[in-house]
């Protein structure tokens, strides 16, 4: 009886008769069945999604074969996602949705380091390293020494900030893309010192293609788009009384800065990797091959409710 009452209430027209469903009335009918007891934010999101999704289908005159092809595509995207590869994030990235949400959700005051997309290759609990350690751990690529300071907007150094860093090697692959590789390479967790400083050794960043051997890659090819990303390092920085920062540092002059497959480049995040001849390097080491250095400071925003002067 309760089921019949719900059906009648949701499907009845103004005169209490069963509503006539067509391509124009269906949207109001679907949203009319969202219960008053539903969580307000969930109801808002689903109602808006329904309106836009239905408007899209009407605009392009979507047919049944195209709908089934889309369902098959999304099914394959989900099936290809696992702990080592996130095809769903790739799809969001290449459609610009990830960057749109980041831009509107992670706005920073002027002077703070800007955020960009997270990407699909972060791994939680990466190995902890001491300042100056070589985190490459055998990853192929020219040596690169990275250093900088983490501070707040008023210039206060942030001691003990947790810095997670990860990158692709010169072959364009992250460690998790190598079958059978158990140890982390070009990936680490570090902490800033009492002066907010950090430093580590790794390999120089190189351009690389996002994984394009799956459904997202086929979509890019069908659209005449390339899968390449400009050279960059990933950083995720967390510290007490500060907003978390997820960002990249992009290599100045590298290809694809103006054509990033996932739209993640921001001008303020482009920095110079300086090339040095063989010889003495940072930390007293001597290198028999050319090496690079990168200096980049991060400016964190105070958490909501925390004053910069506190």
C-alpha positions in Angstrom: 0.0 0.0 0.0 2.8 2.4 0.9 4.5 1.6 -2.4 1.3 2.4 -4.3 0.9 5.7 -2.5 4.5 6.8 -3.4 4.0 5.7 -7.0 0.7 7.6 -7.3 2.1 10.7 -5.6 5.2 10.8 -7.8 3.5 10.0 -11.1 0.2 11.8 -10.8 -0.7 14.9 -12.8 -2.4 18.0 -11.6 -5.8 16.3 -11.8 -4.6 13.2 -9.9 -4.2 11.3 -13.2 -1.1 9.3 -14.3 1.3 11.7 -15.9 2.1 11.3 -19.6 5.8 10.7 -20.0 7.6 12.1 -23.0 11.0 13.7 -23.7 9.8 17.0 -22.3 8.0 15.9 -19.2 10.5 13.2 -18.0 12.8 15.7 -16.3 10.2 17.1 -13.9 9.0 13.6 -13.2 12.4 12.3 -12.3 13.2 15.3 -10.0 9.7 15.2 -8.6 10.6 11.8 -7.0 13.4 13.2 -4.9 12.1 12.8 -1.4 11.7 15.8 0.9 13.8 13.7 3.4 16.8 13.5 1.1 19.9 15.3 2.2 19.6 18.8 0.8 23.0 18.9 -0.9 22.5 15.5 -2.5 19.1 16.5 -3.7 20.5 19.8 -5.2 23.3 17.9 -7.0 21.1 15.1 -8.4 18.4 17.5 -9.5 20.9 19.7 -11.3 22.6 16.7 -12.8 19.3 15.4 -14.1 18.3 18.7 -15.7 21.7 19.1 -17.5 21.9 15.5 -18.5 18.4 15.5 -20.0 19.0 18.9 -21.7 22.2 17.4 -23.2 20.3 14.4 -24.5 17.6 16.6 -26.0 20.2 19.0 -27.5 22.2 16.3 -29.4 19.1 14.1 -30.1 20.9 11.2 -28.4 19.7 7.9 -29.8 19.5 4.4 -28.1 22.7 3.1 -29.8 24.7 6.1 -28.7 23.4 5.7 -25.1 24.4 2.1 -25.0 27.8 3.0 -26.5 28.2 5.5 -23.7 27.2 3.0 -21.1 29.7 0.5 -22.5 32.4 3.1 -22.4 31.8 4.1 -18.8 31.7 0.4 -17.8 35.1 -0.1 -19.4 36.4 3.0 -17.6 35.3 1.6 -14.3 36.6 -1.9 -15.0 40.1 -0.5 -15.9 40.4 1.4 -12.7 42.3 -0.3 -9.8 44.8 0.6 -7.0 47.6 1.2 -9.6 45.6 3.0 -12.3 42.6 5.4 -12.0 40.9 5.6 -15.4 38.0 7.5 -13.9 40.3 10.3 -12.8 41.9 10.3 -16.3 38.5 10.8 -17.9 37.7 13.7 -15.5 41.1 15.2 -16.2 40.9 15.1 -20.0 37.4 16.6 -20.0 38.7 19.5 -17.9 36.3 18.7 -15.1 39.1 18.0 -12.6 40.7 21.4 -13.3 37.4 23.2 -13.2 36.5 21.8 -9.8 40.1 22.5 -8.5 39.9 26.1 -9.7 36.6 26.8 -8.1 37.2 24.9 -4.9 40.9 25.7 -4.2 41.0 29.5 -4.7 43.9 31.1 -2.9 44.6 34.6 -1.8 47.1 36.5 -4.0 50.6 35.4 -3.2 49.7 31.9 -2.2 50.9 29.0 -4.4 48.1 27.9 -6.7 46.6 24.4 -6.8 46.2 22.2 -9.8 44.9 18.7 -10.6 45.7 15.7 -8.4 46.4 13.2 -11.2 45.9 9.4 -11.0 49.3 8.3 -9.7 49.4 9.5 -6.1 50.2 6.7 -3.7 49.5 7.2 0.1 52.2 6.4 2.6 55.1 6.8 0.3 58.5 6.1 2.0 59.8 8.8 4.4 63.1 10.3 3.5 65.5 12.6 5.3 66.4 16.1 3.8 68.8 15.7 0.9 68.1 12.0 0.3 68.1 10.7 -3.3 64.5 9.7 -3.8 65.0 8.5 -7.4 65.9 5.0 -6.1 67.1 3.9 -9.5 64.5 5.7 -11.7 66.2 6.6 -15.0 66.9 10.2 -15.7 69.5 13.0 -15.3 70.1 13.9 -11.7 68.1 16.9 -10.3 68.5 18.6 -7.0 65.3 20.3 -5.6 65.1 22.7 -2.7 63.0 25.5 -1.3 61.1 26.9 1.6 57.5 26.4 2.7 56.0 29.5 4.4 52.7 31.2 5.1 51.4 34.3 3.4 52.9 36.5 6.0 56.4 35.0 5.4 56.5 32.7 8.5 58.4 29.5 7.7 56.3 26.3 8.2 58.3 23.8 10.2 57.4 20.2 10.1 55.3 20.4 7.0 54.6 17.1 5.3 55.7 17.1 1.6 54.7 14.3 -0.6 56.4 14.4 -4.0 56.1 12.1 -7.0 57.1 12.2 -10.7 57.5 10.2 -13.9 60.9 9.0 -15.1 62.7 9.9 -18.4 60.7 7.1 -20.1 57.5 8.8 -19.1 56.4 6.3 -16.6 55.6 6.4 -12.9 56.8 3.6 -10.6 53.3 2.2 -10.3 53.1 1.7 -14.0 55.9 -0.9 -14.0 54.6 -4.4 -13.5 56.4 -6.2 -10.7 58.2 -3.2 -9.3 57.7 -3.2 -5.6 59.8 -0.3 -4.3 58.9 3.3 -4.7 61.0 5.3 -7.2 61.0 9.1 -7.7 58.4 9.2 -5.0 58.8 10.2 -1.3 57.5 11.9 1.8 59.7 14.6 3.4 59.4 17.1 6.2 60.5 20.7 6.3 63.1 21.6 8.9 62.8 24.3 11.6 63.3 27.0 9.0 60.6 25.6 6.7 63.3 24.4 4.2 63.1 21.2 2.2 65.6 19.5 -0.2 66.0 16.3 -2.0 67.7 14.7 -5.0 65.7 13.0 -7.8 65.7 13.1 -11.6 64.8 15.9 -14.0 61.2 16.1 -15.0 60.3 15.1 -18.6 57.2 15.4 -20.7 55.1 12.2 -20.8 51.8 10.9 -22.1 49.0 10.0 -19.8 48.0 6.3 -20.1 46.3 6.1 -23.5 46.0 2.4 -24.0 42.4 2.3 -22.6 39.0 3.8 -23.2 40.2 7.4 -22.4 43.0 7.1 -24.8 40.6 5.9 -27.5 38.4 8.9 -26.8 41.4 11.3 -27.2 42.3 9.7 -30.5 38.8 9.9 -31.8 38.7 13.6 -30.9 42.1 14.2 -32.6 43.7 15.1 -29.3 47.2 14.1 -28.0 47.8 12.5 -24.5 50.9 14.5 -23.6 51.6 16.4 -20.4 54.4 18.9 -19.9 57.3 18.1 -17.6 56.4 18.6 -13.9 56.8 17.5 -10.3 53.8 16.7 -8.2 53.6 18.1 -4.6 51.1 17.6 -1.9 51.9 19.7 1.2 50.0 19.5 4.5 50.8 21.4 7.7 49.0 22.4 10.9 46.8 25.5 10.7 47.3 25.6 6.9 45.1 24.6 4.0 46.4 21.5 2.2 48.1 22.2 -1.1 48.0 19.9 -4.1 50.0 21.3 -7.0 52.7 20.7 -9.7 55.8 22.6 -10.6 56.2 22.8 -14.4 59.5 22.9 -16.2 59.9 26.2 -18.1 60.5 25.7 -21.8 59.2 22.2 -21.9 56.9 21.0 -24.7 53.2 21.0 -24.2 53.0 23.8 -21.6 50.3 25.4 -23.9 48.7 22.1 -24.7 48.5 20.0 -21.5 46.2 17.1 -22.1 44.6 17.6 -18.6 44.6 21.5 -18.6 46.6 21.7 -15.4 49.2 24.3 -16.3 49.1 27.6 -14.4 51.6 30.4 -15.2 52.6 30.8 -11.5 53.7 27.2 -11.3 56.2 27.3 -14.2 59.8 27.4 -12.9 63.3 27.2 -14.3 65.3 23.9 -14.1 68.9 25.0 -14.4 71.3 22.8 -16.2 74.9 22.4 -14.8 78.0 20.8 -16.3 79.6 17.8 -14.6 81.3 18.7 -11.3 80.5 19.8 -7.8 76.8 19.7 -7.0 74.6 20.6 -4.0 75.4 19.0 -0.7 79.1 18.4 -1.5 78.6 15.7 -4.1 80.6 15.6 -7.3 78.8 14.4 -10.4 80.4 12.9 -13.5 77.4 13.9 -15.7 75.4 17.1 -16.3 72.7 17.7 -13.6 69.9 20.1 -12.9 68.7 22.2 -10.0 65.3 23.5 -9.2 64.6 26.1 -6.5 60.9 26.6 -5.7 59.2 28.0 -2.6 55.7 27.2 -1.6 53.3 29.7 0.1 50.4 28.1 2.1 47.1 29.7 3.0 46.0 29.6 6.6 43.1 27.3 7.4 39.7 28.9 7.7 39.4 30.6 11.0 43.1 30.8 11.5 44.7 34.3 11.4 48.0 34.7 9.5 49.2 36.8 12.4 48.2 34.3 15.1 
